[in-house]
Amino acid sequence: MKAVWYVALPLTGLILGWSIRWLYARFQLAAAEQQAERIKQDAVKEAEAQKKEILVEAKDQLIRERNQQEREIRERRAELQRFERRTMQKEEILDKKIAAIDKQEQALSAREKAIAEKETFLAGQEERYRQELERISGLSAEEAKKLIIQGLENEAKRDAQIIVNKIEQEAQVAGEKKARDILVTTMQRLATEVTTEVTVTSVSLPSDEMKGRIIGREGRNIRTLETLTGVDVIIDDTPEAVVISCFDPVRREIARVSLERLITDGRIHPARIEEVVQKVTREIAQKIYEEGEKVVFDIGLHNMAPELIKALGRLHFRTSYGQNVLAHSKEVAVIAGMLAAELGLNREIAKRGALLHDIGKGIETDSDQNHAELGMELVRKLGEDPRVVNAIGAHHNDVEPTCAESVLVQIADAISAARPGARRETLDNYVKRLENLENIAESFGGVEKAFAIQAGRELRILVNNEQVSDEGARELCKSIAKKIENDLRYPGRIKVTIIRETRIVEYAR
């Protein structure tokens, strides 16, 4: 019994606990259902409230939109009414204009009819007048028309020729003035230094005893110097001076510098002479290239071949009538560049052709060609522009100029060579040249007197008007100019002017 009690008591407790737990769960479930019901009811109420608010807002929005549409409809209706009024006014105006145009057309029709009647009447009158004129003049209408046209053509040609002559004269005057202005402006702007030094060929000695040391035992020193430099060393009775003679100015310069160094050093013997000459030759070669590079840089040119730079540098040691050839070439390039800028031509080509125009004088060659031909051949081989080649060949008219830049080089060369102070010559040569000019002119028949003026730049000739006619004067002038070209050598050009006049004098008593 006790054992049953021990078994039933826990079972009863278990059942009681389960019952309590079940009742608690039922209680919580009921409470949850009640809470859910309340939440549901609250949600329904809130939804209904929101629905009412939305409906109210929708109604307000509809009312606003309807009012807006009504306003727009009223405005459009008013605009349409205004447009209708304007359209009606325009239609009334158009009706009035159409009525006025109809009236004008009627008036024009009446005028055209009147004009047609007048034209018919005038045509008849014209025909009668034409017949009457043909009867009176004895010419048909076609013949009269041809005569009138021919007269008008002749008159038009005459007027046209007068206008053409006037234009040519004005153009010539304006062109000459413009050319003078350009040349004067260019020469005024020129700021290039012109070197007028003549290459020194005389070497001063400290004493006459130095002449014997220069000659050396049995002349071996002087022979060595002459052989190495290719010059002739002239030792005469001139006190304390030795003259160096050579056609090549570079060799002459090498000999001069070498001899001055040997005199300063005091050691003069074949081995020392050879050493000094070799050193001076290298220095002069370097100086030649430096002088060429300097002038190319000063002018502002680029891509110049080394052969051309070297040939330009050799011009530093050459002179022409006392004018340094390299300085002259640089001056010609500056003038040509300024002229090209004034005329709107290619400055690069003009300056390049001007700088290289005397390049043939700096070429070492045994050819019998003149310097213009040598220069053309050299620059053509080195791939220079054909216009530069032509400018070099045309600067002494060896070839015809084919471009405006070649003509500019001719002008610049003449300005540089012929301007006052650029070149000089000895008084004896100057006087002799003037005498030769006058003698050539006076050797022709019919010449009474010849005068060389403007430093030999112009030759004025007085001829006998009874022996020389006007046509003969032209031929005589050409012949004298041709003979001067063949017989004389001169810089620039010489103007030959023949004066022929007839003077008749009578006295009233």
VOGU-3710 file (C-alpha; in Angstrom, 3 decimals, decimal comma):
1> mkavwyvalp> 0,000/0,000/0,000  2,838/2,207/0,835  4,475/1,367/-2,380  1,330/2,325/-4,310  1,300/5,569/-2,481  4,834/6,271/-3,519  3,910/5,682/-7,120  0,591/7,584/-7,140  1,865/10,677/-5,416  4,389/11,689/-8,118
11> ltglilgwsi> 1,895/10,806/-10,803  -0,694/12,996/-9,178  1,821/15,830/-8,907  2,720/15,378/-12,529  -0,897/15,495/-13,629  -1,542/18,485/-11,410  1,476/20,350/-12,815  0,413/19,569/-16,343  -3,085/20,804/-15,662  -1,815/24,013/-14,171
21> rwlyarfqla> 0,499/24,540/-17,133  -2,333/23,850/-19,567  -4,604/26,305/-17,799  -1,853/28,952/-17,854  -1,318/28,401/-21,561  -5,041/28,708/-22,209  -5,089/31,882/-20,221  -2,208/33,380/-22,198  -3,798/32,324/-25,498  -7,043/34,028/-24,571
31> aaeqqaerik> -5,174/37,148/-23,576  -3,268/37,091/-26,895  -6,476/36,672/-28,855  -8,020/39,586/-27,030  -4,919/41,741/-27,738  -4,955/40,713/-31,407  -8,636/41,631/-31,601  -7,912/45,028/-30,105  -5,029/45,588/-32,542  -7,257/44,562/-35,428
41> qdavkeaeaq> -9,977/46,925/-34,327  -7,452/49,764/-33,885  -6,037/49,052/-37,354  -9,487/49,087/-38,903  -10,284/52,363/-37,205  -6,968/53,889/-38,319  -7,473/52,638/-41,882  -10,928/54,137/-41,985  -9,556/57,438/-40,699  -6,800/57,452/-43,355
51> kkeilveakd> -9,338/56,506/-45,996  -11,457/59,465/-45,003  -8,407/61,793/-45,098  -7,391/60,484/-48,528  -10,892/60,921/-49,829  -10,966/64,475/-48,522  -7,577/65,276/-50,062  -8,637/63,678/-53,372  -11,787/65,743/-53,395  -9,774/68,922/-52,663
61> qlirernqqe> -7,294/68,054/-55,446  -10,125/67,423/-57,872  -11,697/70,721/-56,969  -8,377/72,561/-57,454  -7,704/70,895/-60,795  -11,233/71,592/-61,956  -10,863/75,259/-60,997  -7,487/75,393/-62,811  -8,964/73,847/-65,937  -11,853/76,248/-65,818
71> reirerrael> -9,424/79,186/-65,619  -7,373/77,851/-68,533  -10,552/77,277/-70,557  -11,671/80,840/-69,842  -8,218/82,210/-70,858  -8,175/80,142/-74,051  -11,696/81,215/-74,847  -10,669/84,868/-74,388  -7,535/84,332/-76,546  -9,669/82,732/-79,245
81> qrferrtmqk> -12,044/85,651/-79,148  -9,119/88,089/-79,515  -7,690/86,034/-82,374  -11,065/85,979/-84,085  -11,312/89,738/-83,771  -7,778/90,230/-85,234  -8,581/87,782/-88,028  -11,758/89,620/-88,857  -9,864/92,946/-88,899  -7,177/91,466/-91,205
91> eeildkkiaa> -9,823/90,071/-93,498  -11,425/93,497/-93,700  -8,029/95,071/-94,471  -7,339/92,415/-97,117  -10,704/93,015/-98,691  -9,909/96,717/-98,889  -6,463/96,028/-100,374  -7,904/93,607/-102,931  -10,442/96,220/-103,912  -7,622/98,806/-104,282
101> idkqeqalsa> -5,538/96,344/-106,319  -8,499/95,658/-108,560  -8,806/99,379/-109,151  -5,049/99,672/-109,861  -5,205/96,738/-112,273  -8,045/98,379/-114,096  -6,046/101,609/-114,256  -2,911/99,742/-115,447  -4,933/97,939/-118,101  -6,209/101,266/-119,325
111> rekaiaeket> -2,654/102,697/-119,339  -1,249/99,650/-121,129  -3,944/99,991/-123,737  -3,090/103,665/-124,177  0,659/102,860/-124,336  0,071/100,134/-126,912  -1,882/102,632/-129,018  0,950/105,164/-128,645  3,574/102,529/-129,541  1,616/101,632/-132,671
121> flagqeeryr> 1,410/105,290/-133,591  5,148/105,856/-132,850  6,129/102,770/-134,831  4,291/104,143/-137,799  5,908/107,530/-137,289  9,365/105,901/-136,911  8,912/103,977/-140,133  7,902/107,142/-141,935  10,871/109,057/-140,479  13,264/106,201/-141,372
131> qelerisgls> 12,016/106,157/-144,966  12,340/109,917/-145,126  15,909/109,811/-143,688  16,918/107,081/-146,135  15,507/109,169/-148,976  17,346/112,307/-147,825  20,716/110,682/-146,906  20,806/108,100/-149,632  21,825/105,411/-147,058  19,914/102,380/-145,906
141> aeeakkliiq> 19,265/101,733/-142,222  21,937/98,966/-142,072  24,554/101,224/-143,671  23,759/104,056/-141,291  23,918/101,645/-138,343  27,338/100,395/-139,436  28,648/103,969/-139,750  27,364/104,867/-136,288  28,790/101,678/-134,728  32,145/102,250/-136,407
151> gleneakrda> 32,244/105,814/-135,129  31,381/104,693/-131,630  34,059/101,973/-131,773  36,734/104,446/-132,868  35,711/106,899/-130,183  35,686/104,150/-127,536  39,118/102,896/-128,638  40,523/106,427/-128,503  39,075/107,027/-125,036  40,321/103,620/-123,885
161> qiivnkieqe> 43,821/104,319/-125,189  43,864/107,671/-123,407  42,824/105,962/-120,171  45,410/103,194/-120,656  48,187/105,734/-121,286  47,162/107,696/-118,221  47,089/104,552/-116,074  50,502/103,460/-117,393  52,002/106,873/-116,643  50,500/106,950/-113,160
171> aqvagekkar> 51,618/103,366/-112,512  55,137/104,136/-113,710  55,386/107,242/-111,519  53,898/105,419/-108,520  56,094/102,368/-109,126  59,270/104,451/-109,354  58,339/106,358/-106,194  57,524/103,135/-104,347  60,777/101,543/-105,497  62,767/104,597/-104,376
181> dilvttmqrl> 61,013/104,587/-101,009  61,743/100,884/-100,507  65,411/101,246/-101,468  65,900/104,373/-99,340  64,162/102,748/-96,355  66,298/99,636/-96,731  69,553/101,582/-96,928  68,563/103,722/-93,936  67,826/100,588/-91,887  71,153/99,025/-92,861
191> atevttevtv> 73,415/98,790/-89,830  75,992/96,266/-91,045  79,655/97,082/-90,542  81,667/97,178/-93,735  85,304/96,174/-93,486  87,511/97,959/-95,963  90,828/96,439/-94,927  93,156/95,190/-97,610  94,926/91,915/-96,848  98,350/92,746/-95,430
201> tsvslpsdem> 101,203/91,365/-97,522  104,049/93,177/-95,830  105,737/91,913/-92,649  107,713/94,334/-90,481  111,112/93,234/-89,169  112,786/94,334/-85,944  116,001/94,955/-87,899  117,590/94,304/-91,273  119,694/91,540/-89,697  116,523/89,419/-89,539
211> kgriigregr> 116,480/89,233/-93,358  119,602/87,079/-93,311  118,108/84,719/-90,733  114,919/84,446/-92,818  116,974/83,547/-95,908  119,119/81,056/-93,952  122,244/79,240/-95,022  122,229/78,914/-98,794  118,576/80,059/-98,742  117,203/76,924/-97,107
221> nirtletltg> 114,908/78,782/-94,650  113,206/80,935/-97,263  112,886/77,953/-99,656  111,272/75,863/-96,899  108,798/78,647/-96,084  107,915/79,183/-99,748  107,523/75,447/-100,398  105,304/74,840/-97,358  103,043/77,893/-97,826  103,060/78,218/-101,643
231> vdviiddtpe> 103,980/81,931/-101,595  106,833/84,060/-102,846  108,810/85,821/-100,112  110,385/88,944/-101,606  113,366/90,344/-99,691  114,697/93,528/-101,280  116,233/96,804/-100,197  113,109/97,937/-98,372  114,274/98,667/-94,827  112,928/96,428/-92,075
241> avviscfdpv> 110,204/94,862/-94,227  109,554/91,651/-96,170  106,870/91,372/-98,877  104,791/88,201/-99,295  103,302/87,639/-102,751  100,645/85,029/-103,622  97,376/84,960/-105,557  95,709/82,889/-102,822  94,847/85,150/-99,846  94,586/82,200/-97,435
251> rreiarvsle> 98,074/80,986/-98,254  99,323/84,555/-97,993  97,716/84,867/-94,550  99,265/81,555/-93,398  102,706/82,705/-94,582  102,306/86,115/-92,911  101,249/84,720/-89,519  103,906/81,995/-89,651  106,655/84,480/-90,501  105,572/86,860/-87,723
261> rlitdgrihp> 105,632/84,021/-85,182  109,040/82,854/-86,355  110,389/86,400/-86,051  108,906/86,758/-82,552  110,237/83,326/-81,477  113,669/83,903/-82,956  114,220/80,233/-83,802  114,249/80,074/-87,601  115,289/76,778/-89,176  113,526/74,306/-91,524
271> arieevvqkv> 112,178/72,019/-88,784  110,824/74,944/-86,769  109,387/76,532/-89,911  107,532/73,322/-90,779  106,167/73,012/-87,235  104,938/76,625/-87,134  103,384/76,460/-90,613  101,466/73,285/-89,755  100,158/74,812/-86,551  99,165/78,087/-88,243
281> treiaqkiye> 97,491/76,155/-91,082  95,288/74,331/-88,574  94,484/77,589/-86,791  93,600/79,368/-90,047  91,402/76,421/-91,119  89,584/76,615/-87,785  89,277/80,386/-88,113  87,871/80,001/-91,630  85,125/77,702/-90,360  84,426/79,938/-87,362
291> egekvvfdig> 84,113/83,034/-89,576  81,711/81,171/-91,853  79,635/79,940/-88,898  79,561/83,418/-87,383  78,204/85,130/-90,484  75,607/82,366/-91,012  74,470/82,796/-87,409  74,389/86,599/-87,686  72,182/86,430/-90,790  69,870/83,879/-89,132
301> lhnmapelik> 70,167/81,056/-91,672  70,023/77,350/-90,864  70,899/73,987/-92,423  73,976/75,334/-94,179  76,281/72,621/-95,519  79,800/72,536/-93,959  81,350/72,960/-97,446  79,439/76,224/-97,881  80,402/77,432/-94,401  84,061/76,732/-95,172
311> algrlhfrts> 83,861/78,521/-98,532  82,197/81,507/-96,825  84,962/81,616/-94,229  87,603/81,800/-96,969  85,920/84,988/-98,210  87,045/86,631/-94,953  90,560/86,808/-96,408  89,499/88,164/-99,822  88,968/91,789/-100,783  87,527/93,449/-103,878
321> ygqnvlahsk> 88,469/97,082/-104,459  89,320/97,322/-100,774  85,959/95,836/-99,672  86,072/92,618/-97,659  84,141/90,019/-99,673  82,638/88,248/-96,626  81,485/91,555/-95,120  80,091/92,506/-98,531  78,188/89,191/-98,769  76,763/89,692/-95,284
331> evaviagmla> 75,683/93,231/-96,158  74,053/92,049/-99,400  72,141/89,385/-97,426  70,870/91,976/-94,935  69,766/94,339/-97,728  68,089/91,527/-99,699  66,266/90,307/-96,585  64,902/93,789/-95,853  63,858/94,299/-99,480  62,094/90,912/-99,501
341> aelglnreia> 60,268/91,838/-96,292  59,155/95,168/-97,813  57,900/93,444/-100,985  56,346/90,397/-99,317  58,740/87,909/-100,951  60,536/84,884/-99,468  63,111/86,354/-97,037  64,865/83,001/-96,475  65,541/82,491/-100,194  66,568/86,120/-100,723
351> krgallhdig> 69,020/86,133/-97,787  70,423/82,697/-98,687  70,995/83,629/-102,324  72,513/86,989/-101,331  74,901/85,491/-98,756  76,105/82,838/-101,219  76,202/85,022/-104,349  80,037/85,335/-104,233  80,631/81,836/-102,802  82,552/80,896/-105,963
361> kgietdsdqn> 85,374/83,232/-104,887  85,980/81,015/-101,858  86,306/77,731/-103,769  89,749/76,213/-104,279  89,821/75,120/-107,916  91,888/75,282/-111,074  88,838/75,678/-113,301  88,653/78,592/-115,747  84,970/79,218/-114,881  83,998/82,535/-113,293
371> haelgmelvr> 82,950/82,721/-109,644  79,214/82,832/-110,441  79,398/79,583/-112,436  81,528/77,913/-109,752  79,100/79,013/-107,052  76,086/77,735/-109,007  77,738/74,349/-109,525  78,693/74,011/-105,840  75,291/74,917/-104,348  73,475/72,768/-106,908
381> klgedprvvn> 75,554/69,760/-105,845  74,787/70,467/-102,181  71,014/70,453/-102,812  70,213/74,142/-102,383  66,883/75,547/-103,596  66,815/76,206/-107,400  65,955/79,833/-106,665  69,175/80,188/-104,660  71,129/78,624/-107,537  69,542/81,050/-109,987
391> aigahhndve> 70,232/84,052/-107,719  73,951/83,173/-107,606  74,216/82,776/-111,377  72,105/85,852/-112,172  73,830/88,408/-109,935  76,218/89,257/-112,814  73,676/88,327/-115,533  75,486/85,110/-116,441  72,025/83,533/-116,494  68,586/85,101/-116,724
401> ptcaesvlvq> 66,809/85,645/-113,365  63,831/83,304/-113,059  62,375/84,622/-109,782  61,909/87,920/-107,979  64,428/86,926/-105,279  67,195/86,750/-107,923  66,433/90,333/-108,955  66,570/91,405/-105,292  70,046/89,863/-104,993  71,163/91,884/-108,041
411> iadaisaarp> 69,783/95,082/-106,474  71,297/94,370/-103,052  74,684/93,558/-104,645  74,631/96,830/-106,569  73,675/98,818/-103,440  76,442/97,251/-101,362  79,150/97,540/-104,016  78,295/100,936/-105,483  77,322/102,964/-102,436  79,776/105,706/-101,375
421> garretldny> 82,593/104,441/-99,181  82,030/100,773/-99,872  84,933/100,325/-102,270  88,057/102,222/-103,065  90,862/102,126/-105,547  94,124/103,983/-106,003  94,109/107,478/-107,457  96,168/106,402/-110,473  93,768/103,577/-111,326  90,812/105,900/-110,815
431> vkrlenleni> 92,162/108,590/-113,136  93,226/106,009/-115,682  89,783/104,444/-115,718  88,151/107,832/-116,332  90,602/108,607/-119,139  89,959/105,213/-120,740  86,211/105,848/-120,691  86,589/109,242/-122,353  89,085/107,920/-124,899  86,785/105,051/-125,918
441> aesfggveka> 83,907/107,475/-126,511  86,042/109,991/-128,434  87,347/107,239/-130,725  83,954/107,071/-132,473  83,094/109,369/-135,359  80,708/112,237/-134,720  81,689/112,575/-131,045  82,739/116,102/-130,131  83,464/115,669/-126,433  83,048/113,004/-123,701
451> faiqagrelr> 82,902/113,509/-119,951  83,244/110,758/-117,332  81,231/111,875/-114,304  79,933/110,470/-111,002  83,210/108,680/-110,243  83,106/106,892/-113,588  79,546/105,620/-113,139  78,238/107,707/-116,047  79,682/108,762/-119,393  78,094/111,793/-121,083
461> ilvnneqvsd> 78,877/112,319/-124,755  78,223/115,392/-126,894  77,817/114,566/-130,605  77,666/116,696/-133,740  74,022/116,978/-134,715  74,900/117,350/-138,410  76,940/114,136/-138,493  74,819/111,996/-136,166  71,059/111,600/-136,580  68,619/110,524/-133,876
471> egarelcksi> 68,664/106,913/-135,061  72,426/107,074/-135,441  72,711/108,338/-131,857  70,932/105,230/-130,603  73,270/102,938/-132,518  76,302/104,964/-131,431  75,263/104,721/-127,778  74,919/100,923/-128,044  78,305/100,623/-129,803  80,120/102,693/-127,149
481> akkiendlry> 78,529/100,706/-124,323  79,509/97,435/-126,037  83,105/98,558/-126,470  83,333/99,605/-122,799  82,061/96,150/-121,770  84,668/94,420/-123,943  87,691/96,624/-123,200  87,362/97,688/-119,564  86,959/95,982/-116,190  84,900/97,896/-113,631
491> pgrikvtiir> 82,580/97,286/-110,641  78,840/97,788/-111,053  77,685/99,341/-114,308  78,344/102,481/-116,342  75,555/104,639/-117,778  76,224/105,966/-121,284  74,286/109,126/-122,217  74,468/110,767/-125,653  73,370/114,409/-126,007  72,393/115,649/-129,455
501> etriveyar> 70,778/119,041/-129,943  70,242/121,649/-132,620  70,645/125,298/-131,653  69,508/128,048/-134,012  70,293/131,611/-133,013  69,012/134,786/-134,690  69,198/138,380/-133,582  66,428/140,931/-134,096  67,883/144,353/-134,918
//
